[in-house]
Amino acid sequence: MKDLKYLAAYTIPLATVISIYSRGWLTFSTVLFAFLIIPITELVVGKDSKNLSSKEAENAGAKKIFDFMLYLNVPIVYGLLYWALTKISSVEYSFFELLGLSLSTGTLLATNAINVAHELGHRKSVFERTLSKVLYIPCLYMHFYIEHNFGHHLKVGTPEDGATAKYNQSVYSFWITSVTKQYFDAWKKQLELLKSSGSGFFSIKNDMAWYVLIQFTYLALVFFFFSSKVMSFAITVGIISFLFLESINYIEHYGLRRLKNSSGRYERVQKFHSWNSDHSIGRIVLYELTRHSDHHYKSSKKYQILDSFQKSPQLPYGYPSSILLSMIPPLWFKIMNPRVPKEMKIN
């Protein structure tokens, strides 16, 4: 039964079903579930820092059920997104209802599309990596596949990494710097990859060009089969989803820096270069993304066998609560700044 605990990740889609089906304030159901019900439940349930034994981890890592639970998100996400698009096309919503439906659908894409795509993007099989890219499409963030895997994991905790928030940087400033720098860094990395393979810009190997074309085609199809209004909704929920992602990036790495050694090189990534969270509910709903320290220490580890380490800096709250806290920069700085190691406090 323990293997089935990750079915809880489908509670976000279930809340989205209520959002799409309903009118009025219930269009905010996914948002209320993610940022009210889950934080309250985490306060009651608390943390769980227990790790699997080596034998348990070996068994869990080999079980396909954990993979299938990820794969199932593809039809779930696209099915709910299509339903939302048809509702926007056929129903006259008030601005309040449109806001609720946009935030709810954007939350769905952030948790069950981007987050799952992130996990699958670290896998070795072409099938799983393809699913990863498919899930990035409606989030309008396909370039994240390149930047995250070939950039962020190498440069995390350094000024060269767009996804590492600086000490005393607000989440709103981070949205701008991270979104823009990661996009241009993805193109830079793509051009390097093309050059190293002896290919030109117009090569079929130019994945970034394919990503632009695929995402443009996705929006064009929405426009063709629905309307400009529905396409605007698709763009809006995509933006909401990747800003949600960047808010997670913000709380995962805020203020944590890798220091340079005597040779002038940055120290290797350690278990104390990412914020960790053992709050039980967030761990399960987000497929252990909250055990981020171990993920960066060894990115090839599957979500179900990630560990918690005492030396990893701990967020005082779970991910949903931390995201809400980051939206109020003075309060975030007051609570988090004292937790940042003194030697890392570089503006």
N, C-alpha and C positions, 0 to 999 in steps of 0.2 A: 504493500500500500504506500510505502514511503516514496516509491518511484513515481506515483501518481500525483504527488503534491504539486508538481508544476502545471497541472491542469488549472491551477488557480490563475495562471497567466491569461486564461481565456475569460476571466471576469471582466477585463477591460472591454473586449468585444461584446460581452453580454450587456454591459452597461451602455455600449454604443447602440445596441439593438433598441434599447429603451429610448435613447436620444433620438434616433431616426424615426421611430414609430410614433413618438409623442409630439405634442405641441406645448407651448408655454414654457414654464421654467424647467420642465422635464427634458427639454432639449439639452440642458446642461448636465444630464445624468452622468456622463462619463467624467466630466470635470469634477463634479461633486464626489464621485466615487474615488477618483484618483487623489484628489487634494483635500478631502474631508474625511471620508470613511476610512481610507487606508491609514492616514496619519493617526487617527483616533485609535484604530485597531492596533497599530504598532505600539502605541503608548501602553495599551493593555497587555498585549502579548509579550512585548519586550524583545530582547536580543537572543540570538543563538550563535555562539562562536565555536560550537563543536565542529570538528573536522572528521572526515571519514578516515578510517584506518587504511593502510596501504592496500590490504586485501579488498576492502569495500570499494575503494577508489578504482582498483583494477576491474572489479566486476561492473561497477557503474559505468565506467568508461567504455565498456564493450557492449552495453545494452543499447539496442537500436531504438527502443521506445523513446529515449530522450531525444534522438534525432527526429523521429516521426512527429513528436510534439512541436518541433520547430517547423518542419515542412508544412504542417497543417495550417500554419498562419498565412500561407500564400493564398489559398482559396478563401479563407475567412476574411482577410484584409480586402481582397479585391471584390468579394461578394458584397461586403458591407459598404465599400466605397461606391460600387455601382448602384446599390440601393439608395445611398445618400444623394448621388447625382440625379437619379430619376425623381426623387422626392423634390429636390430643388427645382427641377424642370417642370413639375406638375402641380406643385402646391405654392400658394401665395403666403409666404412667411413674413412675419413682422421683423423689423431690424433686430429686436431682442431675441427672437427665435433663430434668426440666421446666425447671430453671434454664438448662441448656445450650440447650434449644430456644427458650426465651423470649429469651435474650440474642442468639441467632443470628437469630431472626426479627425482633427489634427492630433489630438491626444492618442487616438487609436493608431494613427500612422507612426507616431513617435515611439510608442511602446511595442506594438506588435509587427511593425514593418521595419523601421530603422534599427531598433534594438536587436531584433532577430537577424536582420541583414548583417549587422555588425558581427554577431556570433558566427554566422555561416561564412562570412567573408574571410574568417581566419582558418577555415577548413582547407584541406588539400584537394578534395575531389572537384572536378569541373562542374558536376551536377550541383553541389552545394554552393559553389561560388556563383554559379548562374542564378540560382534562387536568390542569393544575396543581392545581386544586381537588379533582379526583377522587383524585389521589395523596395529598392531605392527609387524606382521610377516615379511613383506618385508623390514621393517626398521631394522630388526635384533636386536630389542630392546624390546622384550617381558618382560624381567625382570623389565623394567621400571614400569610396572603395580604394581608390589609388592613394589619396593623401593619408588616410588612416593607416593603411598597411605598409606603405613605403615611406611615409613621412613621420606621422605622429609617434609611432612606436619606436622610432629611432631618435627623434628629437625631443621627446617628452621631457618637460622640466628644464628646457633651455629657452633662451630668448628667440631661437630660430623656429620654435614650435608655435603655430598659431592657435593650437587648441589648449595651451597652458595659460591660465589666467594669471596675470601679474598680481603681486601683493598690492592691496589697496585699489585694485581695478574693479569697477562696478560691473555687474552682469550686463548692463545695457551697453556699456562701452565694449565689453567683451564680445557681445553679439556682432558688432560691426567689425572689429579687428579679426575675430576668428573666422567669420563667414567669408570675408574678402581674402584674407591671407591664405586660408586653406584652399580656396578655389584657384588662386593664381599659383600656389605651390603645387597643386595637382597638375596643372598644365606644365609647370617647370619640370616636374618629375617625369611626366609623359614624354616630353621632348628629350630628356636624358635617356629614357628607355629606348626611344626610337633611334637615337644616335648610336647607342651601344649595340643595337641590333643591325645597324647599317641601313635603316629604313628612313624614308623621308616623311614630311608632314602629311602628305596625301596617301600614305600607306594604309592598307587595310588593318594594320596593327595599331593605328591611332585610336585607342579606346576612348580618349576624351572627346574626339570628334564624333564617335559613335554615340557617346552619352548625350551630347548636345542634340544630335539628330533624333535619338529615341525619345527623349523627353519632349522635344518640340512636336514629334509625331503624336505622342500621347495627348498633349494639349490640343493639337489640331483635330484629333479624333473626337475628343470631348466636345469641341466646338461644332464639328460636323454633325455628330449624332444628337447633340442637345442644343446648346445655344451659347452665346457669348457670356450670358449671366452664369451659366453652369461652369463654363471654363474659368470665369473669375473665381468661383467657389473652389474649383480644383487647385488653382494657383494659391488661393488663400490658405487652404488646409495644408498644402505642401510647405508653405512658409512657416505656418504655425508648428508643423512637425519638426522642421530642422532648427527652429529657434528653441524648441523643447530640447532637442538633442544638444544644442550648444549650451543650454542651461545646465544640462547634466555634465558636459565637459567642464563647465565652470566650477561646479562643486567637487568634481573628481580631482582636480589638479590645482585649485586655488592656492597661490602663494608658494607652492612646493617647487624647489629648484634643485637641479643637480649641480654640484659644485665642481670646479676644475681641480685636477690633481697637479702635481709638480711638473708634469710634462706639458701642461696647458690644455689637456684634453678633459672633456667632461667625464666624471665618474660613470660607471655603468649603471643601468637602471636597477634600483634596489626596491625592496618591499616597503620602503618609507617614502617613495616618490609619488604615491597616489593616496588619496583619502579613501578609507575603507568604511563600510557600514555593515554591521551584522544584524540590523533590524529585520526580524524574521519575515514579515509580510512582503516588504519591498524586495528582499532577496528572491522570494519565490515568484512574485508577479513579474519581475524583470529578469528572470533566468540568471540569477546570481551576478548580474552586472555590478551590484553593489560591493562585491568582493573584488574590487578593481585593482587593488594592490597586487594580488596574485596574478591577475590577468596580465598586467604589464610586466610582471616578473617572468612569466612564461606564457606568452600569448597563445601557444598551441594547445593549452589545456582546455578541455571541454567544460562548459558551464557547470555541469553537475558534480565536478570533482575539484572545483576551486576551493582553496583553503583560506582560513583567516589566520593572521599572524599578530602576535602581541606587539611587535616592533612597528607595525603599520599604523599611521595616524588615523584616528577614528573620528568620524563625523558625529556630533552630539545627537543628531536626529537622523531619521531615515531619509531616503532620496526625495519623496514628495514634500516633506516638511522642510528639507534643506533648500529645495527649489523655491518654495514660498518665501523662506527667510531671505534668500538672495535677492528677491524682488524689492526688499527694503534695505538698500546698501548700508546706511548707518548702523542698523541692527545687526546685519551680517558681519560687518567689520568688528563691531563690539564683541560679538560672540566668537568669531573665527580667528581674528588676528592674534590673540594671545596663544592660540593653539599652533600657530605656524612656528616652526623652529627658528630661533633667533638668527642663526647663520644663513637662513634662506630668505630672510626678509629683505628682498631687493625690489625696489619700485621699477 
